[in-house]
Amino acid sequence: MKSLKLSNAAVFEIKFVSHLLRTRINKAEKELQRRYNDDKYIRNNFWGYVKTTFQRNNSPALQFSKQQCTEFFKVFSAVSPGKLFSLPDWIPTFNKPASAFDLTPPSYQQVTHIIRRMKASGSPCPLDKISIISFKRCPYLRSKLSEIIRYIWINKNVPAVWKRVCTILVYKKGSPDDSSSFRRISLQSVPLKVFTSCIRDAIYDFLKRNNYIEHVIQNCFTSKLSGTLEHT
């Protein structure tokens, strides 16, 4: 295209080449999207997907020890259940809630709503290899997961296996013997993600019913406005 423009080629020839380039680029992008649509590709050609995935995985092997990795990423930390949280000074104080926290266990409909909102492309935890796709496509599994979550919610005891996290190191750039050349990704169990999402929704509902969110936004806006006025 650059050569045609520099050589003052005919307009129709430039238009033809431009149209041809756009068509091929769009076709290549669509092919790339189709190729890497994991859910669809696995269903149509499982072994082709596996082969393509392993071909794309060209990250170098780790060249540092487990101790060096632990010291750099701090993946292990001491558990302190008796440690109290210190409230920062910048958090505004709230009045007593007018509406109490709803301790009702999540229903099947609430669990289903959370599962449908979760991305199907999310990676399962290698420790249990449970994919969110199985819950999206099987109502029976959703009902069983709802029963488990209700039991945990009532008894206030999260299974130890749900608390385990698998940390994956993804190569970025640089030397493979340097820990900073890798990015850490922590993969949690999918059932745990659904359970914590239920807790998140319950907390958000409590904050919204008591107008705590609006209170924080108003305080932040007031602080920002007063700071702007003082600056001017």
C-alpha positions in Angstrom: 0.0 0.0 0.0 2.8 2.4 0.8 4.6 1.6 -2.5 1.4 2.2 -4.4 0.9 5.6 -2.8 4.5 6.7 -3.3 4.4 5.6 -7.0 1.1 7.6 -7.6 -0.8 4.5 -8.7 -4.3 4.7 -10.0 -7.0 5.4 -7.4 -9.0 2.2 -8.2 -5.9 0.1 -7.7 -5.2 1.7 -4.3 -8.8 1.1 -3.3 -8.7 -2.5 -4.4 -5.5 -3.3 -2.4 -6.9 -1.4 0.6 -10.2 -3.4 0.5 -8.2 -6.7 0.1 -6.0 -5.9 3.1 -9.0 -5.0 5.3 -10.8 -8.2 4.3 -7.8 -10.4 5.1 -7.2 -8.7 8.4 -10.9 -9.1 9.5 -10.8 -12.7 8.4 -7.6 -13.4 10.4 -9.1 -11.7 13.5 -12.3 -13.8 13.3 -10.3 -16.9 12.8 -8.1 -16.0 15.8 -11.2 -15.4 18.0 -12.8 -18.7 16.8 -9.6 -20.5 17.4 -9.2 -19.3 21.0 -12.8 -19.5 22.1 -11.9 -22.1 24.6 -15.4 -23.4 25.5 -16.4 -23.8 21.9 -13.1 -25.2 20.7 -13.0 -27.8 23.5 -16.5 -29.0 22.6 -15.7 -29.3 18.8 -12.1 -30.5 18.9 -10.7 -31.4 22.3 -7.4 -32.9 21.2 -6.9 -30.1 18.7 -7.4 -27.6 21.6 -4.9 -29.5 23.8 -2.3 -29.5 21.0 -2.7 -25.8 20.2 -2.5 -24.9 23.9 0.7 -26.8 24.5 2.2 -25.2 21.3 1.3 -21.8 22.6 3.0 -22.5 26.0 6.6 -21.5 25.3 7.4 -20.2 28.7 10.9 -21.1 30.0 11.3 -23.4 32.9 11.9 -22.0 36.4 15.6 -21.6 37.3 15.2 -20.7 40.9 14.5 -22.7 44.1 11.2 -22.9 46.0 12.8 -20.9 48.9 13.7 -18.1 46.5 10.2 -18.1 45.1 8.7 -18.0 48.6 10.9 -15.1 49.7 10.1 -13.0 46.6 6.4 -13.6 46.3 5.6 -14.1 50.0 3.2 -16.8 49.1 3.1 -18.2 52.6 2.2 -16.1 55.6 1.5 -16.8 59.3 -2.1 -17.2 60.2 -3.1 -14.9 63.1 -6.8 -15.5 64.0 -6.5 -13.3 67.1 -5.1 -10.3 65.3 -7.4 -7.3 65.5 -8.1 -5.0 62.5 -7.1 -1.4 63.1 -9.5 1.0 61.6 -7.7 3.7 59.5 -8.4 7.3 60.3 -9.7 8.1 56.8 -12.6 5.8 57.2 -15.7 7.8 58.3 -17.7 6.7 61.3 -21.2 5.3 60.8 -24.4 5.4 62.8 -25.8 2.1 64.2 -27.5 0.2 61.4 -31.3 0.6 61.1 -31.6 -2.7 59.4 -29.8 -5.8 60.8 -27.6 -8.0 58.7 -29.5 -10.8 57.0 -28.1 -14.1 58.1 -30.5 -16.2 55.9 -28.5 -18.8 54.0 -28.3 -18.2 50.2 -31.1 -19.8 48.2 -30.8 -21.9 45.0 -31.8 -18.9 43.0 -29.1 -16.7 44.5 -26.4 -19.3 43.9 -27.6 -19.8 40.3 -27.5 -16.0 39.7 -23.9 -15.8 41.0 -22.9 -18.8 38.8 -24.4 -17.3 35.7 -22.5 -14.0 36.3 -19.1 -15.8 36.6 -17.0 -16.0 33.4 -16.9 -19.4 31.7 -13.3 -18.8 30.7 -12.1 -18.7 34.3 -9.4 -21.3 35.0 -10.3 -24.0 37.6 -8.1 -24.7 40.5 -5.6 -27.5 39.7 -6.2 -29.0 43.2 -9.8 -30.0 42.5 -10.1 -29.3 38.7 -13.7 -28.2 39.1 -14.7 -25.9 36.3 -17.5 -23.3 36.6 -18.8 -24.6 33.3 -20.1 -27.8 35.0 -22.3 -25.7 37.3 -23.5 -23.5 34.5 -24.7 -26.4 32.5 -25.9 -28.8 35.2 -28.8 -27.7 37.5 -28.4 -30.8 39.6 -24.8 -29.8 40.5 -26.0 -26.3 41.3 -28.6 -27.7 43.7 -26.0 -29.8 45.4 -23.6 -26.9 45.7 -26.5 -24.8 47.1 -27.1 -27.4 49.8 -23.4 -27.5 50.7 -23.2 -23.7 50.9 -26.3 -23.6 53.1 -24.7 -26.2 55.4 -21.5 -24.2 55.7 -23.4 -21.0 56.2 -25.4 -22.4 59.1 -22.5 -24.2 60.8 -20.0 -21.5 60.1 -17.2 -23.9 59.1 -15.6 -23.6 55.7 -14.0 -26.9 54.5 -10.2 -26.9 54.7 -9.9 -28.0 51.1 -11.6 -24.8 50.0 -9.0 -22.8 51.8 -6.1 -24.2 49.7 -4.9 -22.1 46.8 -2.7 -23.1 43.9 -0.2 -20.4 42.8 0.9 -20.4 39.2 3.9 -18.5 37.9 3.5 -17.0 34.5 6.6 -15.9 32.6 6.7 -12.2 31.6 10.2 -11.3 30.4 13.8 -11.4 31.5 16.0 -14.2 32.8 14.2 -17.4 34.0 16.5 -17.5 37.0 15.1 -14.2 38.3 11.8 -14.3 40.3 10.8 -10.9 39.1 10.6 -12.3 35.6 7.4 -14.1 36.6 3.9 -13.0 37.6 2.0 -14.8 40.3 -1.6 -16.0 39.7 -3.5 -17.6 42.5 -6.2 -20.1 41.5 -8.9 -20.7 44.1 -11.5 -23.4 44.2 -14.7 -22.6 42.2 -17.1 -23.6 45.0 -15.2 -21.2 47.3 -15.6 -18.4 44.8 -19.3 -19.0 44.7 -19.5 -19.1 48.5 -17.5 -15.9 48.9 -19.6 -14.2 46.3 -22.7 -15.1 48.4 -21.0 -13.4 51.4 -20.1 -10.4 49.2 -23.7 -10.0 48.0 -25.0 -10.2 51.6 -22.6 -7.5 52.8 -23.4 -5.3 49.9 -27.2 -5.7 50.6 -26.6 -4.8 54.2 -24.5 -1.6 53.3 -27.1 -0.6 50.7 -30.1 -1.0 53.0 -28.5 1.2 55.7 -27.3 3.8 53.2 -23.6 3.3 54.2 -22.4 3.4 50.6 -24.1 6.7 49.9 -22.6 8.0 53.2 -19.1 7.1 52.1 -19.6 8.6 48.6 -20.9 11.8 50.2 -18.0 12.1 52.6 -15.5 11.5 49.8 -17.1 14.1 47.6 -17.3 16.6 50.5 -13.6 16.0 51.4 -12.5 16.4 47.8 -14.6 19.6 47.4 -13.2 21.1 50.6 -9.7 20.2 49.5 -10.3 21.9 46.1 -11.6 25.0 47.8 -8.6 25.2 50.1 -6.3 24.8 47.2 -8.0 27.6 45.3 
